[in-house]
Structure formats: structure tokens, C-alpha cells
């Protein structure tokens, strides 16, 4: 299979005085994709089922629910990266949280699908080219964050496979990156990260992971 296409770069911050893009235009395609994806998704746990229902409720606010500017909460995308053998996971020591966590973050204006957003974040934060992603979510988790003075992340998580011989590179958002066996994850570990291991490995067994569309 061909390598995944290059992830789009983050858009530049608008200059002072520039008009602010309307989320209804910027995130319309991504909102439609997220709504359809979650509506058809079979949750992997009772907690994920509850989070899925709450996220679909959030999405009734419209495309603004995909933007970090939406203070009541916004949809994010993250990925648990496995090595080529499926026996180790890649975590980052987050520069602000000071905890080990899976890769991921906010959706951006150039994103058109949630799976594409997750792949972009994983590529940017790992520095690894050729990542492959399963387009079926492995979890949904809702947790409080400091965005906009206090908000919620409605995080949709995916499984990602690194190519053989992949060498990670620390990004500006993390202090360190490391590969860990699933039964020996590092501490302190972010809430909700450990619950990704089982469904991610199940995704790897279910079908070959592939580049995002």
C-alpha cells in the first residue's frame, strides 16, 4: 500500500485586524463527517457509548462545535500509535500537562475528516512519515481542559500503525516521546490513555491499517 499523503500544515494565525473566519464555513465539511462517523459507530465500551451520545448532542450546535473557540466544548482527534509489530505504543510527555498521553489535539481549518485530523496530529507530533490509520474510532472520551478559560474536549480516538524502523522526533508540544509495552506504561499517565490499548490492538488484528483518505 502507498504511504499516507503528507499531513497539511497548520494554518497561520490571522494578523491583528483580519476578519475571523466563520466556523459555519470553515468546519462545515468536518462537522458533517464527524456527525456521520459517530452516528454509525459501534462503541467499544459503555463509557464510550455515553461519550458518543454526548458528543452527538454537542454536534447539534453546528460546525462551531469543531472549533476550539466553542467554550461549552469542542471535538478533538487523537491517535494511539503502535509500532510495526503491534507490541509497543508511542506516547508523548506533554509539555503543558506534564503527563504521558497519546498523540492528538485540536481540529484545524484544513481538516475535512476526523480521521484525517487524527493522522495529521499523529504525524506532526511524532515526526514519523508513512503512518497508517484505521478509520474506525477506538474510543470517545470527554474531559475538562483549560481552553478558553475552561472547556471540554470531546476526543475521538483512532488506532495508528507506524512503519518498520520508524524513528520518532519530539515536537514543540511535548517534552519527550517514548515507546512502551502495553503492560508497562509510564507514569504519570493521562486520564483515558490506558483504555485505548485494548481496542487499538483489536483494530490492528481486525484489518490492515491504511492511509487516511
Residue pairs with C-beta under 8 A, 6 or more apart in sequence:
1 132
1 208
1 210
1 211
2 211
3 129
3 130
3 163
3 211
4 119
4 123
4 129
4 130
4 131
4 132
4 133
4 211
4 212
5 211
5 212
6 129
7 119
7 120
7 123
7 124
8 108
8 110
8 111
8 120
9 110
10 108
10 124
11 108
11 109
11 110
14 20
14 21
21 109
23 62
23 63
23 64
23 66
23 67
23 69
23 70
24 62
24 63
24 64
25 63
26 63
26 67
26 109
27 63
27 64
27 66
27 67
27 107
27 109
28 63
29 112
29 113
30 63
30 66
30 107
30 111
30 112
30 113
30 114
30 117
31 59
31 62
31 63
31 65
31 66
33 112
33 113
33 114
34 59
34 66
34 75
34 114
34 156
35 56
35 59
37 113
37 114
37 115
37 137
37 156
38 52
38 55
38 56
38 59
38 137
38 140
38 156
39 56
41 52
41 136
41 137
43 49
43 51
43 52
43 140
44 137
44 138
44 139
44 199
45 139
45 195
45 199
47 141
47 195
48 139
48 140
48 141
51 140
51 141
51 142
51 154
52 140
54 142
54 154
55 75
55 140
55 142
55 154
55 156
58 65
58 72
58 73
58 74
58 75
58 154
59 65
59 75
61 70
61 72
64 70
65 73
65 74
65 75
65 154
66 74
66 75
66 107
67 74
67 107
68 74
68 106
68 147
68 148
68 151
69 148
70 151
71 147
71 148
71 149
71 150
71 151
72 151
72 152
73 142
73 151
73 152
73 153
73 154
74 106
74 107
74 147
74 151
74 152
74 153
74 154
75 107
75 114
75 154
75 155
75 156
76 104
76 105
76 106
76 107
76 153
76 154
76 155
76 156
77 104
77 105
77 107
77 111
77 114
77 115
77 117
77 118
77 121
77 155
77 156
77 157
77 158
78 102
78 103
78 104
78 105
78 118
78 121
78 155
78 156
78 157
78 158
79 102
79 103
79 104
79 118
79 119
79 121
79 122
79 133
79 157
79 158
79 159
79 160
80 89
80 102
80 103
80 138
80 157
80 158
80 159
80 160
80 193
80 196
80 197
80 200
81 89
81 90
81 102
81 103
81 122
81 126
81 128
81 131
81 160
81 161
81 162
82 88
82 89
82 90
82 159
82 160
82 161
82 162
82 200
82 201
82 204
83 89
83 90
83 161
83 162
83 166
83 179
84 161
84 162
84 163
84 164
84 165
84 166
86 161
86 201
86 204
87 181
87 182
88 179
88 180
88 181
88 182
89 102
89 179
89 180
89 182
89 185
89 197
89 200
90 103
90 126
90 162
90 168
90 177
90 178
90 179
91 100
91 101
91 102
91 103
91 177
91 178
91 180
91 185
91 186
91 193
92 100
92 101
92 102
92 103
92 125
92 126
92 170
92 171
92 173
92 174
92 175
92 176
92 177
93 99
93 100
93 174
93 175
93 176
93 177
93 178
93 186
94 100
94 101
94 173
94 174
94 175
94 190
95 172
95 173
95 174
95 175
97 190
98 175
98 188
99 188
99 189
99 190
100 178
100 185
100 186
100 187
100 188
100 189
100 190
100 193
101 189
101 190
101 193
102 157
102 190
102 193
102 196
103 121
103 122
103 125
103 126
104 118
104 121
104 122
104 125
104 155
104 157
105 121
105 125
105 173
107 114
107 117
108 117
108 120
111 117
111 120
113 212
113 213
114 137
114 156
114 158
115 133
115 135
115 158
115 212
115 213
116 212
116 213
118 133
118 156
118 157
118 158
118 160
118 212
119 131
119 133
119 158
119 160
119 211
119 212
122 128
122 131
122 133
122 160
123 129
123 131
124 171
125 171
125 173
125 174
126 162
126 166
126 168
126 169
126 171
126 177
127 167
127 168
127 169
127 170
127 171
128 162
128 163
128 166
128 167
128 168
128 169
129 163
130 162
130 163
130 166
131 160
131 161
131 162
131 163
132 160
132 161
132 163
132 208
132 209
132 210
132 211
133 158
133 159
133 160
133 161
133 209
133 210
133 211
133 212
134 158
134 159
134 160
134 203
134 204
134 206
134 207
134 209
134 210
135 158
135 210
135 212
135 213
136 158
136 203
137 156
137 157
137 158
138 157
138 158
138 159
138 196
138 199
138 200
138 202
138 203
139 156
139 157
139 192
139 195
139 196
139 199
140 154
140 155
140 156
140 157
141 153
141 155
141 157
141 192
141 195
142 152
142 153
142 154
142 155
143 152
143 153
143 155
143 191
143 192
144 150
144 151
144 152
144 153
145 151
145 152
145 153
147 153
155 192
157 196
159 196
159 199
159 200
159 201
159 203
159 204
159 209
160 209
161 204
161 209
168 177
168 179
169 177
170 176
170 177
178 186
180 186
182 197
182 201
185 193
185 194
185 197
203 209
